[in-house]
Amino acid sequence: MAEYIFTNLPQYVKVNSRTEFSSSVVSSGAVLLFSEDGLTLTGKLPDGTFITIGGSSGTDVSSTTAEASDVLSGKVFYDSAGVLTSGGIQTVSAYAYDNICVVPSGYISSQQVIEVGSAILATEITPSASSQIISAGGYLLGDVVIEGDASLVASNIVSGASIFGVSGTYAGVEVTLGYITSGGQFQPLAFSGTSAADSGSAVTLSCYGWNLPGTDPSKTSSGVIISSGNTMYVDSGWTYTSTTIYGGGRLIVRNGGMLQYLSITDFNANMLCSSGGIVNYATIDSRGGTTIYGAANSTTINEGSVWIRGTANYTVINSSGSMTVDSSGLANSTTVNPGGLMVLSETGSAADILVSSGGTLTIVSGAVFTGLNNLPGAVIIHS
């Protein structure tokens, strides 16, 4: 830029804008002087450029591109028109809320550390009886999965109860609790009424059963346990299922009564099936005595003695077990395995007997038998 020396400068003229001199022609070597603010002296050069004059010299600010929005608040500068201007950029601070870090528009004078909470890793939450809290002030680094259960439906919840907002509609099953008398009769228990809602919990009752409503005259008792010193009767119209007799216990099946899936176990546990009674799928593991005057079907004798004075069908005699057919008894389709013993007395009869090697069949003179199959075991005939 050329240097200009001004001497004996006349008083200059104050104008509102240099545009008032935009069309003025300045002769070579001359300077057109004016002021826009009444304080700063501005000159227009012959080449059309402008300079701001301080003292006896000035600087061209026409190429200035900064504006107030580019300069910090509290600082000043000359804009391209040579006007002294204050900056407009405010100094701001970053801040956090709801685990979000916010940096406002403006100038940050120094490093700032913003605490946005601890990290929560991916996790699964299983609903429980108490509330579980994910603490505030943290942030997630993975999915949080709340487990669901397809069984959470109204029909699986007892009526009157609510689980996670699902109201139950299940009314339960009404049962009458009681016990079997020595005469084989059902006696309801008396405790604030004779019925209760079955919650579905598994309950084991010794020498107790329950009467299923609406099944009379057929009566059913399931899961009965007969312990030492107890005698239980199964009378006409009753059906016992999954019954167990322990040592010292006794069960009597009377005319018209039925047993399904009987287990006789321990020393001195015994059973009597009267004429007309039926025993199906009995397993005998006892050194006590079992006498059948009625019918026994699919019996397995592992240990102990059984007397057939009625009818026995599909009996299996294993080691330490024995079966005696007498008093007009009949045994059909009997299998005698090693160590087992079958005795056919003079008053008994049998058909289709299979004796394995190591098994023993004793036939007393006068007995009636047919169909002796595969007899590698001992057959003893008494005259």
C-alpha positions in Angstrom: 0.0 0.0 0.0 1.3 3.6 -0.8 2.2 5.8 2.0 0.6 9.3 2.1 2.0 12.3 4.1 -0.6 14.8 5.1 0.3 18.3 6.3 -1.9 21.2 7.3 -5.0 19.0 7.0 -8.1 21.1 6.8 -11.1 20.4 9.0 -12.8 17.3 7.5 -16.5 16.8 6.9 -18.7 14.3 8.9 -20.9 12.2 6.8 -23.3 9.3 7.5 -21.7 6.8 5.1 -18.8 6.6 2.7 -21.3 5.7 0.0 -21.9 9.4 -0.2 -18.4 9.7 -1.7 -18.6 6.5 -3.7 -19.0 8.4 -7.0 -16.4 11.1 -6.1 -13.3 11.3 -8.1 -10.0 11.9 -6.3 -7.2 13.5 -8.3 -3.9 11.8 -8.4 -1.9 12.5 -5.2 -5.0 13.8 -3.4 -7.1 12.3 -0.6 -10.7 12.9 0.0 -11.2 13.0 3.8 -14.4 12.4 5.7 -15.7 10.8 8.9 -18.6 8.5 9.5 -18.6 8.6 13.4 -17.2 12.0 14.0 -14.1 10.5 15.6 -12.3 8.4 13.1 -10.9 10.0 10.0 -11.4 8.1 6.7 -9.8 8.9 3.4 -10.7 7.9 -0.1 -7.7 7.4 -2.4 -7.5 8.0 -6.1 -7.8 4.2 -6.8 -11.1 4.2 -5.1 -10.0 2.4 -1.9 -10.5 3.7 1.6 -8.2 4.1 4.5 -8.7 4.8 8.2 -6.3 7.5 9.2 -4.7 7.6 12.7 -2.5 10.6 13.1 -0.6 11.1 10.0 -1.2 7.6 8.5 -4.0 5.1 8.2 -4.9 1.4 7.4 -7.2 0.1 4.7 -10.0 -2.0 6.5 -12.2 -2.5 3.5 -11.2 -6.1 3.3 -12.3 -6.9 6.8 -14.7 -9.8 6.9 -15.3 -10.2 10.6 -18.7 -9.3 12.0 -20.0 -8.9 15.5 -21.1 -12.6 15.6 -17.5 -13.6 15.0 -15.9 -11.6 17.9 -16.2 -12.3 21.6 -18.4 -10.1 23.7 -16.4 -7.4 25.4 -13.9 -7.1 22.5 -14.0 -4.4 19.8 -12.9 -4.2 16.2 -13.2 -2.1 13.0 -15.5 -3.5 10.5 -15.0 -3.2 6.7 -16.6 0.2 6.8 -14.1 1.4 9.4 -16.7 1.5 12.2 -15.5 0.5 15.7 -17.8 -2.5 16.6 -18.3 -4.6 19.7 -18.2 -8.4 19.5 -21.3 -10.5 20.1 -20.1 -14.0 21.0 -21.2 -14.8 24.6 -19.1 -17.0 26.9 -21.1 -20.1 27.8 -20.8 -23.3 29.9 -21.8 -26.9 29.0 -24.3 -28.7 31.3 -26.1 -32.0 31.7 -29.7 -33.1 32.4 -31.5 -36.4 32.1 -28.1 -38.0 31.2 -27.7 -35.7 28.2 -24.7 -33.4 27.8 -25.7 -30.0 26.3 -23.1 -27.6 24.8 -24.9 -24.2 24.0 -23.9 -22.0 21.1 -21.1 -19.7 22.1 -17.6 -19.6 23.4 -16.3 -22.1 26.0 -13.2 -20.5 27.7 -11.7 -23.7 29.2 -12.1 -27.5 29.4 -15.2 -28.6 31.2 -15.9 -32.1 32.6 -19.6 -33.1 32.7 -20.7 -36.1 34.9 -23.7 -37.8 33.2 -24.0 -40.9 35.5 -22.8 -44.5 35.6 -23.2 -47.0 32.7 -25.8 -49.7 32.8 -24.8 -52.7 30.8 -27.2 -55.0 28.9 -29.2 -57.0 31.4 -32.3 -59.1 31.9 -34.8 -58.5 34.7 -37.0 -61.3 35.9 -40.2 -60.1 37.6 -40.4 -61.1 41.3 -42.6 -60.5 44.3 -40.8 -57.2 45.0 -40.1 -54.1 42.9 -36.7 -53.8 41.2 -35.3 -50.3 40.6 -32.9 -49.1 37.8 -31.4 -46.1 39.6 -31.6 -42.7 38.1 -28.5 -40.8 36.9 -27.1 -43.6 34.7 -27.1 -44.4 31.0 -27.5 -47.6 29.0 -24.8 -49.4 27.1 -27.1 -52.2 26.0 -30.7 -53.4 26.0 -32.6 -53.9 29.2 -34.9 -56.9 28.7 -37.9 -57.5 31.0 -38.8 -61.2 30.9 -42.3 -62.2 30.0 -44.2 -65.4 30.6 -46.9 -66.8 28.3 -48.5 -68.4 31.3 -49.4 -65.0 32.7 -53.1 -65.3 31.7 -56.3 -64.8 33.7 -57.2 -68.5 33.5 -54.0 -69.4 35.4 -54.6 -67.0 38.3 -57.0 -67.7 41.1 -60.1 -65.5 41.0 -59.8 -62.5 43.2 -56.0 -62.3 42.8 -54.1 -60.1 40.4 -50.5 -60.5 39.1 -48.9 -57.6 37.2 -52.3 -56.2 36.4 -53.8 -59.5 35.2 -56.9 -60.3 37.2 -57.5 -64.0 37.8 -60.6 -65.9 36.6 -59.6 -69.5 37.8 -62.3 -70.6 40.3 -60.4 -73.7 41.5 -61.8 -77.2 42.1 -64.0 -77.7 45.1 -63.2 -80.8 47.1 -64.4 -82.3 50.3 -61.6 -83.4 52.7 -62.2 -86.4 55.0 -61.1 -89.9 55.9 -62.2 -93.5 55.5 -63.8 -95.1 58.4 -63.1 -98.7 59.5 -66.3 -99.6 57.8 -65.0 -98.2 54.5 -67.2 -95.1 54.6 -66.1 -91.6 53.7 -66.3 -89.2 56.7 -65.9 -85.5 55.9 -63.6 -83.4 58.1 -65.2 -80.6 60.1 -63.2 -77.4 60.1 -65.1 -74.2 59.4 -67.1 -76.0 56.8 -66.5 -79.2 54.8 -65.1 -77.9 51.5 -62.1 -75.9 50.3 -60.7 -74.6 47.0 -57.9 -76.7 45.7 -55.0 -74.4 45.0 -53.1 -77.0 42.9 -50.6 -77.7 45.6 -49.5 -81.3 46.0 -50.6 -82.8 49.3 -49.9 -86.3 50.7 -52.4 -87.5 53.2 -51.8 -90.7 55.2 -55.0 -92.8 55.4 -57.0 -90.0 54.0 -58.7 -89.6 50.6 -61.1 -87.1 49.0 -64.6 -87.5 47.6 -64.9 -86.1 44.1 -68.3 -84.3 43.9 -70.7 -85.5 41.3 -69.3 -89.1 41.0 -71.7 -90.8 43.4 -72.4 -93.7 43.6 -68.9 -94.4 42.1 -66.4 -93.2 44.6 -62.7 -92.7 43.9 -59.7 -92.3 46.3 -56.2 -91.6 45.0 -52.8 -91.6 46.6 -53.9 -93.4 49.8 -51.1 -94.5 52.2 -51.9 -97.3 54.7 -49.3 -97.3 57.5 -48.6 -99.6 60.4 -51.6 -100.4 62.7 -54.1 -99.1 60.2 -56.7 -101.2 58.4 -58.6 -99.8 55.4 -61.7 -101.2 53.6 -62.6 -100.8 49.9 -66.3 -101.4 49.7 -68.7 -101.7 46.8 -68.6 -98.7 44.5 -65.2 -97.6 45.6 -62.1 -97.5 43.3 -58.7 -96.9 44.9 -55.8 -95.9 42.7 -52.1 -95.6 43.5 -52.5 -97.2 46.9 -49.5 -98.1 49.1 -49.5 -100.5 52.1 -46.5 -100.2 54.5 -45.3 -102.8 57.1 -48.1 -103.5 59.6 -50.8 -102.0 57.4 -53.7 -104.0 56.2 -56.2 -103.5 53.3 -59.4 -105.4 52.7 -61.2 -105.2 49.3 -64.8 -106.2 49.7 -67.4 -107.4 47.2 -67.7 -104.7 44.4 -64.6 -102.8 45.5 -61.6 -102.2 43.1 -57.9 -101.5 43.5 -55.8 -100.0 40.7 -51.9 -99.9 40.9 -51.4 -101.3 44.4 -48.0 -101.5 46.1 -47.5 -103.7 49.1 -44.2 -103.1 50.7 -42.2 -103.8 53.9 -42.4 -106.7 56.4 -45.9 -107.9 57.5 -47.9 -105.7 55.1 -50.8 -107.7 53.8 -54.1 -107.6 51.9 -57.3 -109.6 51.6 -59.4 -109.4 48.4 -62.9 -110.8 49.2 -65.0 -112.6 46.7 -66.3 -110.1 44.1 -63.4 -107.7 44.7 -60.9 -106.8 42.0 -57.2 -105.9 42.2 -55.4 -104.7 39.1 -51.6 -104.1 38.7 -50.5 -105.0 42.1 -46.8 -105.1 43.0 -45.9 -107.2 46.1 -42.6 -106.6 48.0 -43.6 -108.0 51.4 -43.0 -111.1 53.5 -46.5 -110.7 54.8 -49.5 -112.5 53.3 -51.9 -111.7 50.5 -55.0 -113.7 49.8 -57.2 -113.3 46.7 -60.8 -114.6 46.9 -61.8 -112.3 44.1 -59.8 -111.5 40.9 -56.2 -110.3 40.6 -55.0 -109.1 37.2 -51.4 -108.4 36.1 -49.8 -109.0 39.6 -46.0 -109.0 40.1 -44.8 -110.9 43.1 -41.2 -109.9 44.0 -41.2 -111.1 47.6 -43.7 -112.7 49.9 -46.5 -115.2 49.6 -49.8 -115.0 47.7 -52.7 -117.4 48.0 -55.1 -117.6 45.0 -58.6 -118.8 46.0 -60.3 -116.8 43.3 -58.8 -116.0 39.9 -55.3 -114.7 39.0 -54.6 -113.6 35.4 -51.2 -112.7 34.0 -49.2 -113.2 37.2 -45.4 -112.9 37.2 -43.5 -114.6 40.1 -39.9 -113.3 40.6 -37.1 -114.4 42.9 -38.2 -114.7 46.6 -41.9 -114.7 45.6 -44.4 -117.5 45.8 -48.0 -118.2 44.7 -50.2 -121.0 45.9 -53.4 -121.8 44.0 -55.8 -123.7 46.2 -59.4 -123.9 47.4 -60.8 -123.9 43.9 -58.6 -121.1 42.8 -57.6 -120.6 39.1 -54.4 -119.2 37.6 -54.2 -118.2 34.0 -51.1 -117.2 32.0 -48.6 -117.4 34.9 -44.8 -116.8 34.5 -42.4 -118.3 37.0 -39.0 -116.6 36.8 -35.7 -117.9 38.4 -36.0 -118.1 42.2 -39.8 -118.0 42.0 -42.2 -120.7 43.2 -45.7 -121.7 42.1 -47.7 -124.3 44.0 -50.8 -125.8 42.4 -52.7 -127.7 45.1 -55.1 -130.6 44.7 -58.0 -128.2 44.7 -56.5 -125.6 42.3 -56.4 -125.4 38.6 -54.2 -123.5 36.1 -53.7 -122.9 32.4 -50.7 -121.7 30.4 -47.9 -121.9 32.8 -44.4 -120.7 31.8 -41.5 -121.9 34.1 -38.1 -120.3 33.4 -34.8 -122.0 34.2 -34.3 -121.7 38.0 -38.1 -121.4 38.6 -40.1 -124.1 40.4 -43.6 -125.4 39.8 -45.1 -127.9 42.3 -48.2 -129.7 41.2 -50.1 -131.7 43.9 -52.0 -134.8 42.9 -55.5 -134.0 42.0 -54.8 -130.5 40.6 -56.1 -129.6 37.1 -53.7 -128.0 34.7 -53.3 -127.5 31.0 -50.8 -125.8 28.8 -47.4 -126.3 30.5 -45.1 -124.3 28.2 -41.3 -124.3 28.1 -40.6 -126.1 31.4 -36.8 -126.0 31.9 -37.5 -125.3 35.6 -38.4 -128.0 38.2 -41.8 -129.5 38.1 -42.7 -131.6 41.1 -45.8 -133.7 41.1 -47.0 -135.1 44.4 -49.1 -138.3 44.3 
